[in-house]
């Protein structure tokens, strides 16, 4: 299992929680403080693809909200919903060549 998230999960004790629930899967916590979507896509091989996880849980886009994007007019793609949707779309597009049919 692989958790790709922002700093919201960086220090969360995933392995301890899994162990207390008798989950024996290998767990990778890729919660990285300040990681934005572009940086994740840039390092997608070392953060995700090289690990070949069987399950991926993602919570990305939070760190894409910056002073620059926060104060732009609320029109697509800059409102919150579109910001997160665009983040997931970027990741999916970079993963698509590696996904199984």
Secondary structure, 3 states (H helix, E strand, C coil): CEEEECCCCCCCCHHHHHHHCCCCCCCEEEECCCCCHHHHHHCHHHHCHHHCCCCEEEECCHHHCCHHHHCCCCCCCCCHHHHHHHHHHHHHHHHHHHCCC
